Amino acid sequence: MDKNKVIEIVNDPSIKSNKDLSECLSFLNDEFEKTKETIVTLTKYLDGVELSYNKINDELGKRVIR
């Protein structure tokens, strides 16, 4: 389903057919699941980057005289 069609359906669902509503709902559900999965993946990646950064920063902090 193309972006403009989704926007059109979302803007005025009361005049759309059940088929259009069903297709739009399915599309939006798929988009939601893909987005959620991407956010979880990126969150795990970000956590790994943060742990690595902190590990290197702590080691560097031990070596630098303050």
PQR file with spaces between the fields and no chain letter, atoms N, CA, C, O and H, PARSE charges and radii, in Angstrom:
ATOM       1  N    MET     1       0.856   -1.171    0.000 -0.4000 1.5000
ATOM       2  CA   MET     1       0.000    0.000    0.000 -0.0000 2.0000
ATOM       3  C    MET     1       0.898    1.229    0.000  0.5500 1.7000
ATOM       4  O    MET     1       1.873    1.287    0.750 -0.5500 1.4000
ATOM       5  N    ASP     2       0.582    2.200   -0.826 -0.4000 1.5000
ATOM       6  CA   ASP     2       1.445    3.373   -0.902 -0.0000 2.0000
ATOM       7  C    ASP     2       1.093    4.396    0.177  0.5500 1.7000
ATOM       8  O    ASP     2      -0.014    4.422    0.713 -0.5500 1.4000
ATOM       9  H    ASP     2      -0.210    2.154   -1.436  0.4000 1.0000
ATOM      10  N    LYS     3       2.078    5.229    0.467 -0.4000 1.5000
ATOM      11  CA   LYS     3       1.985    6.197    1.563 -0.0000 2.0000
ATOM      12  C    LYS     3       0.776    7.121    1.416  0.5500 1.7000
ATOM      13  O    LYS     3       0.064    7.373    2.388 -0.5500 1.4000
ATOM      14  H    LYS     3       2.978    5.208    0.031  0.4000 1.0000
ATOM      15  N    ASN     4       0.548    7.616    0.220 -0.4000 1.5000
ATOM      16  CA   ASN     4      -0.568    8.542    0.010 -0.0000 2.0000
ATOM      17  C    ASN     4      -1.920    7.886    0.262  0.5500 1.7000
ATOM      18  O    ASN     4      -2.836    8.521    0.786 -0.5500 1.4000
ATOM      19  H    ASN     4       1.126    7.411   -0.570  0.4000 1.0000
ATOM      20  N    LYS     5      -2.040    6.623   -0.108 -0.4000 1.5000
ATOM      21  CA   LYS     5      -3.292    5.883    0.119 -0.0000 2.0000
ATOM      22  C    LYS     5      -3.538    5.730    1.623  0.5500 1.7000
ATOM      23  O    LYS     5      -4.660    5.909    2.097 -0.5500 1.4000
ATOM      24  H    LYS     5      -1.296    6.108   -0.533  0.4000 1.0000
ATOM      25  N    VAL     6      -2.493    5.403    2.357 -0.4000 1.5000
ATOM      26  CA   VAL     6      -2.612    5.250    3.817 -0.0000 2.0000
ATOM      27  C    VAL     6      -3.044    6.575    4.447  0.5500 1.7000
ATOM      28  O    VAL     6      -3.941    6.607    5.290 -0.5500 1.4000
ATOM      29  H    VAL     6      -1.581    5.257    1.973  0.4000 1.0000
ATOM      30  N    ILE     7      -2.408    7.649    4.037 -0.4000 1.5000
ATOM      31  CA   ILE     7      -2.752    8.972    4.577 -0.0000 2.0000
ATOM      32  C    ILE     7      -4.201    9.317    4.267  0.5500 1.7000
ATOM      33  O    ILE     7      -4.926    9.842    5.111 -0.5500 1.4000
ATOM      34  H    ILE     7      -1.680    7.623    3.353  0.4000 1.0000
ATOM      35  N    GLU     8      -4.602    9.014    3.051 -0.4000 1.5000
ATOM      36  CA   GLU     8      -5.988    9.279    2.639 -0.0000 2.0000
ATOM      37  C    GLU     8      -6.981    8.502    3.504  0.5500 1.7000
ATOM      38  O    GLU     8      -7.999    9.049    3.926 -0.5500 1.4000
ATOM      39  H    GLU     8      -4.013    8.587    2.365  0.4000 1.0000
ATOM      40  N    ILE     9      -6.690    7.251    3.763 -0.4000 1.5000
ATOM      41  CA   ILE     9      -7.577    6.411    4.577 -0.0000 2.0000
ATOM      42  C    ILE     9      -7.599    6.881    6.028  0.5500 1.7000
ATOM      43  O    ILE     9      -8.658    6.948    6.651 -0.5500 1.4000
ATOM      44  H    ILE     9      -5.862    6.807    3.421  0.4000 1.0000
ATOM      45  N    VAL    10      -6.437    7.201    6.552 -0.4000 1.5000
ATOM      46  CA   VAL    10      -6.338    7.646    7.944 -0.0000 2.0000
ATOM      47  C    VAL    10      -7.052    8.983    8.143  0.5500 1.7000
ATOM      48  O    VAL    10      -7.679    9.208    9.179 -0.5500 1.4000
ATOM      49  H    VAL    10      -5.577    7.146    6.046  0.4000 1.0000
ATOM      50  N    ASN    11      -6.958    9.849    7.173 -0.4000 1.5000
ATOM      51  CA   ASN    11      -7.582   11.177    7.289 -0.0000 2.0000
ATOM      52  C    ASN    11      -9.101   11.134    7.307  0.5500 1.7000
ATOM      53  O    ASN    11      -9.735   11.981    7.937 -0.5500 1.4000
ATOM      54  H    ASN    11      -6.449    9.667    6.332  0.4000 1.0000
ATOM      55  N    ASP    12      -9.690   10.167    6.630 -0.4000 1.5000
ATOM      56  CA   ASP    12     -11.150   10.090    6.608 -0.0000 2.0000
ATOM      57  C    ASP    12     -11.608    8.637    6.453  0.5500 1.7000
ATOM      58  O    ASP    12     -12.095    8.245    5.392 -0.5500 1.4000
ATOM      59  H    ASP    12      -9.175    9.479    6.118  0.4000 1.0000
ATOM      60  N    PRO    13     -11.451    7.847    7.505 -0.5600 1.5000
ATOM      61  CA   PRO    13     -11.784    6.420    7.400  0.2800 2.0000
ATOM      62  C    PRO    13     -13.285    6.140    7.263  0.5500 1.7000
ATOM      63  O    PRO    13     -13.680    5.071    6.800 -0.5500 1.4000
ATOM      64  N    SER    14     -14.105    7.091    7.663 -0.4000 1.5000
ATOM      65  CA   SER    14     -15.552    6.845    7.653 -0.0000 2.0000
ATOM      66  C    SER    14     -16.129    6.672    6.245  0.5500 1.7000
ATOM      67  O    SER    14     -17.206    6.097    6.086 -0.5500 1.4000
ATOM      68  H    SER    14     -13.784    7.959    8.039  0.4000 1.0000
ATOM      69  N    ILE    15     -15.427    7.159    5.234 -0.4000 1.5000
ATOM      70  CA   ILE    15     -15.949    7.030    3.862 -0.0000 2.0000
ATOM      71  C    ILE    15     -15.245    5.930    3.065  0.5500 1.7000
ATOM      72  O    ILE    15     -15.507    5.758    1.875 -0.5500 1.4000
ATOM      73  H    ILE    15     -14.552    7.626    5.364  0.4000 1.0000
ATOM      74  N    LYS    16     -14.362    5.194    3.716 -0.4000 1.5000
ATOM      75  CA   LYS    16     -13.609    4.153    3.016 -0.0000 2.0000
ATOM      76  C    LYS    16     -14.281    2.798    3.180  0.5500 1.7000
ATOM      77  O    LYS    16     -15.013    2.553    4.139 -0.5500 1.4000
ATOM      78  H    LYS    16     -14.149    5.333    4.683  0.4000 1.0000
ATOM      79  N    SER    17     -14.013    1.936    2.224 -0.4000 1.5000
ATOM      80  CA   SER    17     -14.598    0.593    2.255 -0.0000 2.0000
ATOM      81  C    SER    17     -13.940   -0.256    3.338  0.5500 1.7000
ATOM      82  O    SER    17     -12.849    0.056    3.815 -0.5500 1.4000
ATOM      83  H    SER    17     -13.419    2.134    1.445  0.4000 1.0000
ATOM      84  N    ASN    18     -14.615   -1.321    3.711 -0.4000 1.5000
ATOM      85  CA   ASN    18     -14.054   -2.253    4.688 -0.0000 2.0000
ATOM      86  C    ASN    18     -12.750   -2.847    4.177  0.5500 1.7000
ATOM      87  O    ASN    18     -11.820   -3.073    4.951 -0.5500 1.4000
ATOM      88  H    ASN    18     -15.501   -1.574    3.324  0.4000 1.0000
ATOM      89  N    LYS    19     -12.682   -3.097    2.885 -0.4000 1.5000
ATOM      90  CA   LYS    19     -11.462   -3.648    2.281 -0.0000 2.0000
ATOM      91  C    LYS    19     -10.297   -2.679    2.468  0.5500 1.7000
ATOM      92  O    LYS    19      -9.207   -3.085    2.871 -0.5500 1.4000
ATOM      93  H    LYS    19     -13.438   -2.913    2.256  0.4000 1.0000
ATOM      94  N    ASP    20     -10.529   -1.386    2.171 -0.4000 1.5000
ATOM      95  CA   ASP    20      -9.472   -0.386    2.354 -0.0000 2.0000
ATOM      96  C    ASP    20      -9.048   -0.288    3.812  0.5500 1.7000
ATOM      97  O    ASP    20      -7.858   -0.211    4.117 -0.5500 1.4000
ATOM      98  H    ASP    20     -11.414   -1.056    1.843  0.4000 1.0000
ATOM      99  N    LEU    21     -10.017   -0.291    4.700 -0.4000 1.5000
ATOM     100  CA   LEU    21      -9.701   -0.208    6.129 -0.0000 2.0000
ATOM     101  C    LEU    21      -8.896   -1.419    6.582  0.5500 1.7000
ATOM     102  O    LEU    21      -7.933   -1.287    7.337 -0.5500 1.4000
ATOM     103  H    LEU    21     -10.984   -0.354    4.452  0.4000 1.0000
ATOM     104  N    SER    22      -9.289   -2.581    6.123 -0.4000 1.5000
ATOM     105  CA   SER    22      -8.597   -3.811    6.494 -0.0000 2.0000
ATOM     106  C    SER    22      -7.164   -3.827    5.959  0.5500 1.7000
ATOM     107  O    SER    22      -6.233   -4.194    6.675 -0.5500 1.4000
ATOM     108  H    SER    22     -10.072   -2.689    5.510  0.4000 1.0000
ATOM     109  N    GLU    23      -6.994   -3.430    4.703 -0.4000 1.5000
ATOM     110  CA   GLU    23      -5.657   -3.379    4.108 -0.0000 2.0000
ATOM     111  C    GLU    23      -4.775   -2.359    4.825  0.5500 1.7000
ATOM     112  O    GLU    23      -3.596   -2.608    5.077 -0.5500 1.4000
ATOM     113  H    GLU    23      -7.751   -3.132    4.121  0.4000 1.0000
ATOM     114  N    CYS    24      -5.357   -1.219    5.146 -0.4000 1.5000
ATOM     115  CA   CYS    24      -4.610   -0.184    5.848 -0.0000 2.0000
ATOM     116  C    CYS    24      -4.215   -0.653    7.251  0.5500 1.7000
ATOM     117  O    CYS    24      -3.088   -0.433    7.695 -0.5500 1.4000
ATOM     118  H    CYS    24      -6.314   -1.016    4.941  0.4000 1.0000
ATOM     119  N    LEU    25      -5.133   -1.286    7.925 -0.4000 1.5000
ATOM     120  CA   LEU    25      -4.855   -1.806    9.264 -0.0000 2.0000
ATOM     121  C    LEU    25      -3.733   -2.832    9.224  0.5500 1.7000
ATOM     122  O    LEU    25      -2.845   -2.819   10.077 -0.5500 1.4000
ATOM     123  H    LEU    25      -6.049   -1.465    7.564  0.4000 1.0000
ATOM     124  N    SER    26      -3.769   -3.706    8.253 -0.4000 1.5000
ATOM     125  CA   SER    26      -2.721   -4.711    8.092 -0.0000 2.0000
ATOM     126  C    SER    26      -1.377   -4.048    7.809  0.5500 1.7000
ATOM     127  O    SER    26      -0.360   -4.413    8.398 -0.5500 1.4000
ATOM     128  H    SER    26      -4.490   -3.716    7.560  0.4000 1.0000
ATOM     129  N    PHE    27      -1.378   -3.076    6.908 -0.4000 1.5000
ATOM     130  CA   PHE    27      -0.155   -2.348    6.575 -0.0000 2.0000
ATOM     131  C    PHE    27       0.415   -1.658    7.810  0.5500 1.7000
ATOM     132  O    PHE    27       1.609   -1.761    8.090 -0.5500 1.4000
ATOM     133  H    PHE    27      -2.204   -2.779    6.429  0.4000 1.0000
ATOM     134  N    LEU    28      -0.447   -0.951    8.549 -0.4000 1.5000
ATOM     135  CA   LEU    28       0.012   -0.229    9.739 -0.0000 2.0000
ATOM     136  C    LEU    28       0.527   -1.178   10.813  0.5500 1.7000
ATOM     137  O    LEU    28       1.497   -0.869   11.505 -0.5500 1.4000
ATOM     138  H    LEU    28      -1.417   -0.867    8.321  0.4000 1.0000
ATOM     139  N    ASN    29      -0.118   -2.328   10.953 -0.4000 1.5000
ATOM     140  CA   ASN    29       0.350   -3.318   11.914 -0.0000 2.0000
ATOM     141  C    ASN    29       1.735   -3.830   11.530  0.5500 1.7000
ATOM     142  O    ASN    29       2.609   -3.966   12.386 -0.5500 1.4000
ATOM     143  H    ASN    29      -0.905   -2.579   10.391  0.4000 1.0000
ATOM     144  N    ASP    30       1.933   -4.111   10.253 -0.4000 1.5000
ATOM     145  CA   ASP    30       3.256   -4.558    9.778 -0.0000 2.0000
ATOM     146  C    ASP    30       4.318   -3.490   10.029  0.5500 1.7000
ATOM     147  O    ASP    30       5.420   -3.792   10.486 -0.5500 1.4000
ATOM     148  H    ASP    30       1.223   -4.000    9.557  0.4000 1.0000
ATOM     149  N    GLU    31       3.975   -2.241    9.724 -0.4000 1.5000
ATOM     150  CA   GLU    31       4.910   -1.140    9.951 -0.0000 2.0000
ATOM     151  C    GLU    31       5.242   -0.990   11.436  0.5500 1.7000
ATOM     152  O    GLU    31       6.392   -0.745   11.798 -0.5500 1.4000
ATOM     153  H    GLU    31       3.080   -1.995    9.352  0.4000 1.0000
ATOM     154  N    PHE    32       4.245   -1.137   12.279 -0.4000 1.5000
ATOM     155  CA   PHE    32       4.454   -1.050   13.721 -0.0000 2.0000
ATOM     156  C    PHE    32       5.423   -2.136   14.191  0.5500 1.7000
ATOM     157  O    PHE    32       6.360   -1.860   14.940 -0.5500 1.4000
ATOM     158  H    PHE    32       3.310   -1.337   11.985  0.4000 1.0000
ATOM     159  N    GLU    33       5.190   -3.370   13.747 -0.4000 1.5000
ATOM     160  CA   GLU    33       6.051   -4.483   14.164 -0.0000 2.0000
ATOM     161  C    GLU    33       7.481   -4.308   13.662  0.5500 1.7000
ATOM     162  O    GLU    33       8.431   -4.571   14.399 -0.5500 1.4000
ATOM     163  H    GLU    33       4.429   -3.595   13.139  0.4000 1.0000
ATOM     164  N    LYS    34       7.644   -3.867   12.416 -0.4000 1.5000
ATOM     165  CA   LYS    34       8.988   -3.641   11.868 -0.0000 2.0000
ATOM     166  C    LYS    34       9.702   -2.526   12.626  0.5500 1.7000
ATOM     167  O    LYS    34      10.893   -2.629   12.919 -0.5500 1.4000
ATOM     168  H    LYS    34       6.872   -3.653   11.817  0.4000 1.0000
ATOM     169  N    THR    35       8.972   -1.468   12.939 -0.4000 1.5000
ATOM     170  CA   THR    35       9.559   -0.341   13.665 -0.0000 2.0000
ATOM     171  C    THR    35       9.958   -0.756   15.074  0.5500 1.7000
ATOM     172  O    THR    35      11.031   -0.397   15.556 -0.5500 1.4000
ATOM     173  H    THR    35       8.004   -1.384   12.701  0.4000 1.0000
ATOM     174  N    LYS    36       9.092   -1.510   15.723 -0.4000 1.5000
ATOM     175  CA   LYS    36       9.379   -1.989   17.079 -0.0000 2.0000
ATOM     176  C    LYS    36      10.625   -2.867   17.080  0.5500 1.7000
ATOM     177  O    LYS    36      11.487   -2.725   17.947 -0.5500 1.4000
ATOM     178  H    LYS    36       8.219   -1.802   15.331  0.4000 1.0000
ATOM     179  N    GLU    37      10.721   -3.770   16.111 -0.4000 1.5000
ATOM     180  CA   GLU    37      11.878   -4.660   16.010 -0.0000 2.0000
ATOM     181  C    GLU    37      13.160   -3.855   15.770  0.5500 1.7000
ATOM     182  O    GLU    37      14.206   -4.155   16.346 -0.5500 1.4000
ATOM     183  H    GLU    37      10.021   -3.885   15.407  0.4000 1.0000
ATOM     184  N    THR    38      13.069   -2.845   14.927 -0.4000 1.5000
ATOM     185  CA   THR    38      14.233   -1.998   14.651 -0.0000 2.0000
ATOM     186  C    THR    38      14.671   -1.250   15.902  0.5500 1.7000
ATOM     187  O    THR    38      15.866   -1.142   16.176 -0.5500 1.4000
ATOM     188  H    THR    38      12.220   -2.601   14.460  0.4000 1.0000
ATOM     189  N    ILE    39      13.719   -0.738   16.654 -0.4000 1.5000
ATOM     190  CA   ILE    39      14.045   -0.012   17.886 -0.0000 2.0000
ATOM     191  C    ILE    39      14.716   -0.935   18.894  0.5500 1.7000
ATOM     192  O    ILE    39      15.685   -0.540   19.542 -0.5500 1.4000
ATOM     193  H    ILE    39      12.748   -0.826   16.431  0.4000 1.0000
ATOM     194  N    VAL    40      14.219   -2.151   19.032 -0.4000 1.5000
ATOM     195  CA   VAL    40      14.826   -3.111   19.970 -0.0000 2.0000
ATOM     196  C    VAL    40      16.254   -3.431   19.534  0.5500 1.7000
ATOM     197  O    VAL    40      17.165   -3.457   20.361 -0.5500 1.4000
ATOM     198  H    VAL    40      13.432   -2.472   18.506  0.4000 1.0000
ATOM     199  N    THR    41      16.449   -3.673   18.246 -0.4000 1.5000
ATOM     200  CA   THR    41      17.783   -3.976   17.717 -0.0000 2.0000
ATOM     201  C    THR    41      18.734   -2.810   17.954  0.5500 1.7000
ATOM     202  O    THR    41      19.865   -3.007   18.399 -0.5500 1.4000
ATOM     203  H    THR    41      15.709   -3.652   17.574  0.4000 1.0000
ATOM     204  N    LEU    42      18.280   -1.605   17.660 -0.4000 1.5000
ATOM     205  CA   LEU    42      19.127   -0.426   17.863 -0.0000 2.0000
ATOM     206  C    LEU    42      19.414   -0.178   19.338  0.5500 1.7000
ATOM     207  O    LEU    42      20.505    0.274   19.685 -0.5500 1.4000
ATOM     208  H    LEU    42      17.361   -1.444   17.299  0.4000 1.0000
ATOM     209  N    THR    43      18.462   -0.463   20.201 -0.4000 1.5000
ATOM     210  CA   THR    43      18.671   -0.294   21.638 -0.0000 2.0000
ATOM     211  C    THR    43      19.752   -1.251   22.130  0.5500 1.7000
ATOM     212  O    THR    43      20.620   -0.863   22.913 -0.5500 1.4000
ATOM     213  H    THR    43      17.575   -0.830   19.918  0.4000 1.0000
ATOM     214  N    LYS    44      19.700   -2.500   21.672 -0.4000 1.5000
ATOM     215  CA   LYS    44      20.736   -3.470   22.050 -0.0000 2.0000
ATOM     216  C    LYS    44      22.099   -3.031   21.531  0.5500 1.7000
ATOM     217  O    LYS    44      23.100   -3.144   22.239 -0.5500 1.4000
ATOM     218  H    LYS    44      18.996   -2.815   21.036  0.4000 1.0000
ATOM     219  N    TYR    45      22.145   -2.531   20.301 -0.4000 1.5000
ATOM     220  CA   TYR    45      23.399   -2.049   19.720 -0.0000 2.0000
ATOM     221  C    TYR    45      23.935   -0.862   20.527  0.5500 1.7000
ATOM     222  O    TYR    45      25.121   -0.808   20.852 -0.5500 1.4000
ATOM     223  H    TYR    45      21.332   -2.438   19.726  0.4000 1.0000
ATOM     224  N    LEU    46      23.051    0.081   20.844 -0.4000 1.5000
ATOM     225  CA   LEU    46      23.449    1.250   21.616 -0.0000 2.0000
ATOM     226  C    LEU    46      23.980    0.849   22.991  0.5500 1.7000
ATOM     227  O    LEU    46      24.961    1.425   23.461 -0.5500 1.4000
ATOM     228  H    LEU    46      22.088    0.036   20.580  0.4000 1.0000
ATOM     229  N    ASP    47      23.353   -0.122   23.638 -0.4000 1.5000
ATOM     230  CA   ASP    47      23.835   -0.614   24.932 -0.0000 2.0000
ATOM     231  C    ASP    47      25.244   -1.177   24.799  0.5500 1.7000
ATOM     232  O    ASP    47      26.089   -0.937   25.662 -0.5500 1.4000
ATOM     233  H    ASP    47      22.556   -0.590   23.256  0.4000 1.0000
ATOM     234  N    GLY    48      25.506   -1.919   23.733 -0.4000 1.5000
ATOM     235  CA   GLY    48      26.838   -2.485   23.500 -0.0000 2.0000
ATOM     236  C    GLY    48      27.875   -1.403   23.268  0.5500 1.7000
ATOM     237  O    GLY    48      28.990   -1.484   23.782 -0.5500 1.4000
ATOM     238  H    GLY    48      24.820   -2.113   23.032  0.4000 1.0000
ATOM     239  N    VAL    49      27.509   -0.391   22.495 -0.4000 1.5000
ATOM     240  CA   VAL    49      28.420    0.726   22.252 -0.0000 2.0000
ATOM     241  C    VAL    49      28.721    1.450   23.558  0.5500 1.7000
ATOM     242  O    VAL    49      29.869    1.807   23.822 -0.5500 1.4000
ATOM     243  H    VAL    49      26.602   -0.325   22.077  0.4000 1.0000
ATOM     244  N    GLU    50      27.701    1.664   24.369 -0.4000 1.5000
ATOM     245  CA   GLU    50      27.895    2.352   25.649 -0.0000 2.0000
ATOM     246  C    GLU    50      28.812    1.548   26.569  0.5500 1.7000
ATOM     247  O    GLU    50      29.699    2.116   27.206 -0.5500 1.4000
ATOM     248  H    GLU    50      26.768    1.373   24.154  0.4000 1.0000
ATOM     249  N    LEU    51      28.608    0.242   26.645 -0.4000 1.5000
ATOM     250  CA   LEU    51      29.472   -0.600   27.485 -0.0000 2.0000
ATOM     251  C    LEU    51      30.920   -0.546   27.008  0.5500 1.7000
ATOM     252  O    LEU    51      31.843   -0.439   27.815 -0.5500 1.4000
ATOM     253  H    LEU    51      27.888   -0.220   26.128  0.4000 1.0000
ATOM     254  N    SER    52      31.110   -0.621   25.705 -0.4000 1.5000
ATOM     255  CA   SER    52      32.466   -0.560   25.148 -0.0000 2.0000
ATOM     256  C    SER    52      33.105    0.791   25.440  0.5500 1.7000
ATOM     257  O    SER    52      34.267    0.857   25.843 -0.5500 1.4000
ATOM     258  H    SER    52      30.359   -0.708   25.050  0.4000 1.0000
ATOM     259  N    TYR    53      32.361    1.853   25.242 -0.4000 1.5000
ATOM     260  CA   TYR    53      32.861    3.196   25.509 -0.0000 2.0000
ATOM     261  C    TYR    53      33.282    3.326   26.973  0.5500 1.7000
ATOM     262  O    TYR    53      34.376    3.800   27.278 -0.5500 1.4000
ATOM     263  H    TYR    53      31.418    1.800   24.915  0.4000 1.0000
ATOM     264  N    ASN    54      32.395    2.899   27.872 -0.4000 1.5000
ATOM     265  CA   ASN    54      32.703    3.009   29.306 -0.0000 2.0000
ATOM     266  C    ASN    54      33.928    2.192   29.692  0.5500 1.7000
ATOM     267  O    ASN    54      34.735    2.637   30.508 -0.5500 1.4000
ATOM     268  H    ASN    54      31.505    2.514   27.624  0.4000 1.0000
ATOM     269  N    LYS    55      34.074    1.014   29.119 -0.4000 1.5000
ATOM     270  CA   LYS    55      35.221    0.149   29.412 -0.0000 2.0000
ATOM     271  C    LYS    55      36.524    0.833   28.986  0.5500 1.7000
ATOM     272  O    LYS    55      37.490    0.868   29.749 -0.5500 1.4000
ATOM     273  H    LYS    55      33.419    0.653   28.456  0.4000 1.0000
ATOM     274  N    ILE    56      36.544    1.373   27.769 -0.4000 1.5000
ATOM     275  CA   ILE    56      37.740    2.054   27.271 -0.0000 2.0000
ATOM     276  C    ILE    56      37.986    3.347   28.048  0.5500 1.7000
ATOM     277  O    ILE    56      39.130    3.658   28.380 -0.5500 1.4000
ATOM     278  H    ILE    56      35.759    1.345   27.150  0.4000 1.0000
ATOM     279  N    ASN    57      36.939    4.092   28.338 -0.4000 1.5000
ATOM     280  CA   ASN    57      37.069    5.336   29.081 -0.0000 2.0000
ATOM     281  C    ASN    57      37.608    5.089   30.488  0.5500 1.7000
ATOM     282  O    ASN    57      38.456    5.840   30.971 -0.5500 1.4000
ATOM     283  H    ASN    57      36.010    3.839   28.069  0.4000 1.0000
ATOM     284  N    ASP    58      37.119    4.040   31.143 -0.4000 1.5000
ATOM     285  CA   ASP    58      37.616    3.703   32.491 -0.0000 2.0000
ATOM     286  C    ASP    58      39.099    3.339   32.451  0.5500 1.7000
ATOM     287  O    ASP    58      39.871    3.775   33.305 -0.5500 1.4000
ATOM     288  H    ASP    58      36.430    3.430   30.750  0.4000 1.0000
ATOM     289  N    GLU    59      39.491    2.554   31.478 -0.4000 1.5000
ATOM     290  CA   GLU    59      40.898    2.158   31.358 -0.0000 2.0000
ATOM     291  C    GLU    59      41.773    3.372   31.089  0.5500 1.7000
ATOM     292  O    GLU    59      42.842    3.517   31.682 -0.5500 1.4000
ATOM     293  H    GLU    59      38.864    2.199   30.784  0.4000 1.0000
ATOM     294  N    LEU    60      41.325    4.232   30.208 -0.4000 1.5000
ATOM     295  CA   LEU    60      42.082    5.441   29.909 -0.0000 2.0000
ATOM     296  C    LEU    60      42.177    6.336   31.141  0.5500 1.7000
ATOM     297  O    LEU    60      43.211    6.954   31.393 -0.5500 1.4000
ATOM     298  H    LEU    60      40.456    4.114   29.727  0.4000 1.0000
ATOM     299  N    GLY    61      41.091    6.397   31.904 -0.4000 1.5000
ATOM     300  CA   GLY    61      41.082    7.193   33.134 -0.0000 2.0000
ATOM     301  C    GLY    61      42.097    6.694   34.151  0.5500 1.7000
ATOM     302  O    GLY    61      42.678    7.494   34.885 -0.5500 1.4000
ATOM     303  H    GLY    61      40.251    5.894   31.700  0.4000 1.0000
ATOM     304  N    LYS    62      42.319    5.386   34.208 -0.4000 1.5000
ATOM     305  CA   LYS    62      43.313    4.808   35.126 -0.0000 2.0000
ATOM     306  C    LYS    62      44.720    5.163   34.712  0.5500 1.7000
ATOM     307  O    LYS    62      45.612    5.245   35.556 -0.5500 1.4000
ATOM     308  H    LYS    62      41.847    4.736   33.613  0.4000 1.0000
ATOM     309  N    ARG    63      44.936    5.377   33.422 -0.4000 1.5000
ATOM     310  CA   ARG    63      46.273    5.627   32.903 -0.0000 2.0000
ATOM     311  C    ARG    63      46.646    7.111   32.896  0.5500 1.7000
ATOM     312  O    ARG    63      47.831    7.445   32.890 -0.5500 1.4000
ATOM     313  H    ARG    63      44.211    5.311   32.736  0.4000 1.0000
ATOM     314  N    VAL    64      45.684    7.978   32.897 -0.4000 1.5000
ATOM     315  CA   VAL    64      45.957    9.410   32.825 -0.0000 2.0000
ATOM     316  C    VAL    64      46.066    9.965   34.243  0.5500 1.7000
ATOM     317  O    VAL    64      45.187    9.756   35.079 -0.5500 1.4000
ATOM     318  H    VAL    64      44.721    7.707   32.901  0.4000 1.0000
ATOM     319  N    ILE    65      47.140   10.661   34.488 -0.4000 1.5000
ATOM     320  CA   ILE    65      47.335   11.281   35.811 -0.0000 2.0000
ATOM     321  C    ILE    65      46.497   12.544   35.867  0.5500 1.7000
ATOM     322  O    ILE    65      46.542   13.383   34.968 -0.5500 1.4000
ATOM     323  H    ILE    65      47.855   10.831   33.809  0.4000 1.0000
ATOM     324  N    ARG    66      45.742   12.658   36.929 -0.4000 1.5000
ATOM     325  CA   ARG    66      44.856   13.824   37.072 -0.0000 2.0000
ATOM     326  C    ARG    66      45.415   14.804   38.057  0.5500 1.7000
ATOM     327  O    ARG    66      44.806   15.845   38.306 -0.5500 1.4000
ATOM     328  H    ARG    66      45.705   11.976   37.659  0.4000 1.0000
